[in-house]
Amino acid sequence: MHGLWRPRVLGAWRIPATGPVILAVNHTHAVDGPLLMGTAPRPVHFLIKKEAFVGPLAPFLHGIGQVAVDRTTADRSAITRALAVLEHGGALGIFPEGTRGEGDFASLRSGLAYFALRSGAPVVPVAVLGTAGTRGRAIPALPPLRSRVDVVFGEPFEAGDGSGRRTRAALDEATVRIGKRLTAHLADARRTTGRD
């Protein structure tokens, strides 16, 4: 990552050095996950769409601990593997919107809240800035080589309300709470990096 771009990493010290943690990352381009994996202070196990596990990339992704997920159904196998990452004290990376988009955390799915409530792991918001707006290039998913890309880690927070509830209502409430924290972090990251 450092050879291709000039990543500026801010707040990496906020990630707990040990124990389970969920990194909630905005997502505008395919390079966001690799950028985070290449700049985070701990190994990150991402939930990645199963379509990415093709050809020689499949054994590589499996080898570095990434989790293939079928996005067309409630993939119980992927859920079990992701929870195992957290149970063993690992860092789980999630794009809470489920797919690439505007990267503004506007349409969260409930998966992040489910993993946070089920595991009790803190959530660290992550803003990857500088990978959007590159459509029309020869390789549209990549920002210009040697350009600056910012990876900004926020303060860890608990997704639950402290009650320990795991009901559908608790999941919905946690999703709203998470959305507010992620949106606030993104706005703060944009101000801090000058990418308003």
One Martini backbone bead per residue (centre of mass of N, CA, C, O) as a GRO file, in nm:
protein
  196
    1MET     BB    1   0.058   0.063  -0.020
    2HIS     BB    2   0.315   0.253   0.008
    3GLY     BB    3   0.401   0.214  -0.299
    4LEU     BB    4   0.130   0.326  -0.441
    5TRP     BB    5   0.082   0.520  -0.199
    6ARG     BB    6   0.005   0.790   0.054
    7PRO     BB    7  -0.057   0.697   0.348
    8ARG     BB    8  -0.256   0.839   0.611
    9VAL     BB    9  -0.237   0.766   0.957
   10LEU     BB   10  -0.506   0.804   1.195
   11GLY     BB   11  -0.552   0.668   1.518
   12ALA     BB   12  -0.433   0.371   1.561
   13TRP     BB   13  -0.419   0.375   1.882
   14ARG     BB   14  -0.736   0.312   1.921
   15ILE     BB   15  -0.671   0.030   1.885
   16PRO     BB   16  -0.680  -0.239   2.039
   17ALA     BB   17  -0.414  -0.453   2.101
   18THR     BB   18  -0.633  -0.642   2.229
   19GLY     BB   19  -0.878  -0.821   2.140
   20PRO     BB   20  -1.181  -0.771   2.043
   21VAL     BB   21  -1.267  -0.618   1.715
   22ILE     BB   22  -1.450  -0.372   1.522
   23LEU     BB   23  -1.421  -0.261   1.187
   24ALA     BB   24  -1.583   0.028   1.055
   25VAL     BB   25  -1.611   0.075   0.701
   26ASN     BB   26  -1.598   0.262   0.449
   27HIS     BB   27  -1.730   0.230   0.088
   28THR     BB   28  -1.609   0.306  -0.257
   29HIS     BB   29  -1.366   0.092  -0.303
   30ALA     BB   30  -1.175  -0.194  -0.348
   31VAL     BB   31  -0.918  -0.065  -0.186
   32ASP     BB   32  -1.008  -0.028   0.113
   33GLY     BB   33  -0.937  -0.299   0.242
   34PRO     BB   34  -0.633  -0.317   0.170
   35LEU     BB   35  -0.560  -0.050   0.308
   36LEU     BB   36  -0.634  -0.138   0.592
   37MET     BB   37  -0.456  -0.394   0.606
   38GLY     BB   38  -0.184  -0.216   0.542
   39THR     BB   39  -0.235  -0.003   0.815
   40ALA     BB   40  -0.297  -0.173   1.039
   41PRO     BB   41  -0.181  -0.286   1.363
   42ARG     BB   42  -0.365  -0.531   1.278
   43PRO     BB   43  -0.505  -0.799   1.190
   44VAL     BB   44  -0.759  -0.837   0.929
   45HIS     BB   45  -1.093  -0.975   0.910
   46PHE     BB   46  -1.288  -1.000   0.633
   47LEU     BB   47  -1.589  -0.950   0.486
   48ILE     BB   48  -1.625  -1.120   0.169
   49LYS     BB   49  -1.728  -1.164  -0.120
   50LYS     BB   50  -1.737  -1.464  -0.289
   51GLU     BB   51  -1.662  -1.348  -0.579
   52ALA     BB   52  -1.351  -1.292  -0.494
   53PHE     BB   53  -1.310  -1.618  -0.481
   54VAL     BB   54  -1.089  -1.644  -0.739
   55GLY     BB   55  -0.864  -1.832  -0.825
   56PRO     BB   56  -0.564  -1.726  -0.685
   57LEU     BB   57  -0.718  -1.548  -0.471
   58ALA     BB   58  -0.849  -1.755  -0.285
   59PRO     BB   59  -0.601  -1.875  -0.124
   60PHE     BB   60  -0.504  -1.603  -0.028
   61LEU     BB   61  -0.751  -1.509   0.136
   62HIS     BB   62  -0.760  -1.756   0.318
   63GLY     BB   63  -0.459  -1.732   0.423
   64ILE     BB   64  -0.535  -1.428   0.557
   65GLY     BB   65  -0.838  -1.467   0.692
   66GLN     BB   66  -1.072  -1.445   0.507
   67VAL     BB   67  -1.435  -1.401   0.464
   68ALA     BB   68  -1.673  -1.566   0.302
   69VAL     BB   69  -1.978  -1.420   0.152
   70ASP     BB   70  -2.322  -1.462   0.111
   71ARG     BB   71  -2.541  -1.197   0.007
   72THR     BB   72  -2.822  -1.370  -0.060
   73THR     BB   73  -2.790  -1.469   0.243
   74ALA     BB   74  -2.782  -1.628   0.550
   75ASP     BB   75  -2.453  -1.689   0.627
   76ARG     BB   76  -2.367  -1.914   0.865
   77SER     BB   77  -2.071  -1.972   0.808
   78ALA     BB   78  -1.969  -1.677   0.817
   79ILE     BB   79  -2.075  -1.610   1.096
   80THR     BB   80  -1.909  -1.822   1.248
   81ARG     BB   81  -1.627  -1.722   1.156
   82ALA     BB   82  -1.653  -1.431   1.263
   83LEU     BB   83  -1.702  -1.505   1.561
   84ALA     BB   84  -1.432  -1.658   1.592
   85VAL     BB   85  -1.249  -1.417   1.566
   86LEU     BB   86  -1.358  -1.280   1.827
   87GLU     BB   87  -1.322  -1.520   2.028
   88HIS     BB   88  -0.992  -1.501   1.953
   89GLY     BB   89  -0.921  -1.179   1.953
   90GLY     BB   90  -0.993  -1.040   1.691
   91ALA     BB   91  -1.014  -0.859   1.380
   92LEU     BB   92  -1.310  -0.723   1.236
   93GLY     BB   93  -1.412  -0.648   0.909
   94ILE     BB   94  -1.662  -0.395   0.809
   95PHE     BB   95  -1.914  -0.316   0.571
   96PRO     BB   96  -2.212  -0.182   0.679
   97GLU     BB   97  -2.346  -0.147   0.377
   98GLY     BB   98  -2.234  -0.422   0.206
   99THR     BB   99  -2.127  -0.207  -0.011
  100ARG     BB  100  -2.057  -0.013  -0.252
  101GLY     BB  101  -2.056   0.358  -0.244
  102GLU     BB  102  -2.051   0.668  -0.092
  103GLY     BB  103  -1.931   0.632   0.209
  104ASP     BB  104  -2.168   0.758   0.443
  105PHE     BB  105  -2.347   0.559   0.622
  106ALA     BB  106  -2.667   0.573   0.526
  107SER     BB  107  -2.705   0.231   0.478
  108LEU     BB  108  -2.745   0.026   0.716
  109ARG     BB  109  -2.690  -0.276   0.833
  110SER     BB  110  -2.730  -0.531   1.092
  111GLY     BB  111  -2.458  -0.689   1.112
  112LEU     BB  112  -2.286  -0.518   1.302
  113ALA     BB  113  -2.475  -0.530   1.546
  114TYR     BB  114  -2.476  -0.831   1.578
  115PHE     BB  115  -2.170  -0.872   1.636
  116ALA     BB  116  -2.154  -0.674   1.875
  117LEU     BB  117  -2.371  -0.805   2.060
  118ARG     BB  118  -2.273  -1.102   2.056
  119SER     BB  119  -1.957  -1.032   2.148
  120GLY     BB  120  -1.887  -0.733   2.282
  121ALA     BB  121  -1.737  -0.575   2.084
  122PRO     BB  122  -1.578  -0.317   1.987
  123VAL     BB  123  -1.612  -0.019   1.792
  124VAL     BB  124  -1.426   0.101   1.505
  125PRO     BB  125  -1.409   0.372   1.327
  126VAL     BB  126  -1.357   0.404   0.961
  127ALA     BB  127  -1.187   0.632   0.738
  128VAL     BB  128  -1.172   0.630   0.384
  129LEU     BB  129  -0.979   0.873   0.204
  130GLY     BB  130  -0.931   0.910  -0.163
  131THR     BB  131  -1.094   0.679  -0.346
  132ALA     BB  132  -1.280   0.866  -0.463
  133GLY     BB  133  -1.338   1.003  -0.778
  134THR     BB  134  -1.209   0.773  -1.013
  135ARG     BB  135  -1.382   0.782  -1.237
  136GLY     BB  136  -1.248   0.726  -1.573
  137ARG     BB  137  -1.029   0.558  -1.537
  138ALA     BB  138  -0.858   0.288  -1.636
  139ILE     BB  139  -0.875   0.216  -1.318
  140PRO     BB  140  -1.154   0.285  -1.137
  141ALA     BB  141  -1.066   0.156  -0.840
  142LEU     BB  142  -0.816   0.357  -0.855
  143PRO     BB  143  -0.614   0.562  -0.739
  144PRO     BB  144  -0.374   0.753  -0.790
  145LEU     BB  145  -0.061   0.719  -0.800
  146ARG     BB  146   0.081   0.861  -0.511
  147SER     BB  147  -0.155   0.934  -0.361
  148ARG     BB  148  -0.348   1.053  -0.111
  149VAL     BB  149  -0.448   0.853   0.173
  150ASP     BB  150  -0.694   0.827   0.426
  151VAL     BB  151  -0.671   0.675   0.761
  152VAL     BB  152  -0.935   0.693   1.009
  153PHE     BB  153  -0.945   0.647   1.350
  154GLY     BB  154  -1.161   0.593   1.605
  155GLU     BB  155  -1.343   0.563   1.873
  156PRO     BB  156  -1.429   0.335   2.077
  157PHE     BB  157  -1.745   0.143   2.102
  158GLU     BB  158  -2.052   0.057   2.225
  159ALA     BB  159  -2.348  -0.074   2.086
  160GLY     BB  160  -2.484  -0.110   2.333
  161ASP     BB  161  -2.692  -0.034   2.638
  162GLY     BB  162  -2.608  -0.255   2.881
  163SER     BB  163  -2.837  -0.496   2.893
  164GLY     BB  164  -2.781  -0.755   2.685
  165ARG     BB  165  -2.960  -0.737   2.456
  166ARG     BB  166  -3.084  -0.951   2.148
  167THR     BB  167  -3.304  -0.824   2.011
  168ARG     BB  168  -3.454  -0.673   1.754
  169ALA     BB  169  -3.473  -0.401   1.896
  170ALA     BB  170  -3.174  -0.388   1.982
  171LEU     BB  171  -3.064  -0.400   1.695
  172ASP     BB  172  -3.199  -0.142   1.589
  173GLU     BB  173  -3.081   0.051   1.802
  174ALA     BB  174  -2.782  -0.011   1.740
  175THR     BB  175  -2.786   0.081   1.445
  176VAL     BB  176  -2.847   0.375   1.508
  177ARG     BB  177  -2.609   0.431   1.694
  178ILE     BB  178  -2.389   0.357   1.491
  179GLY     BB  179  -2.462   0.558   1.268
  180LYS     BB  180  -2.399   0.812   1.433
  181ARG     BB  181  -2.100   0.751   1.491
  182LEU     BB  182  -2.001   0.716   1.196
  183THR     BB  183  -2.092   0.991   1.087
  184ALA     BB  184  -1.928   1.163   1.287
  185HIS     BB  185  -1.651   1.051   1.210
  186LEU     BB  186  -1.652   1.129   0.912
  187ALA     BB  187  -1.676   1.433   0.958
  188ASP     BB  188  -1.418   1.458   1.129
  189ALA     BB  189  -1.221   1.338   0.919
  190ARG     BB  190  -1.269   1.554   0.704
  191ARG     BB  191  -1.174   1.792   0.872
  192THR     BB  192  -0.888   1.688   0.952
  193THR     BB  193  -0.802   1.637   0.629
  194GLY     BB  194  -0.955   1.843   0.427
  195ARG     BB  195  -1.231   1.670   0.295
  196ASP     BB  196  -1.512   1.849   0.274
   0.00000   0.00000   0.00000
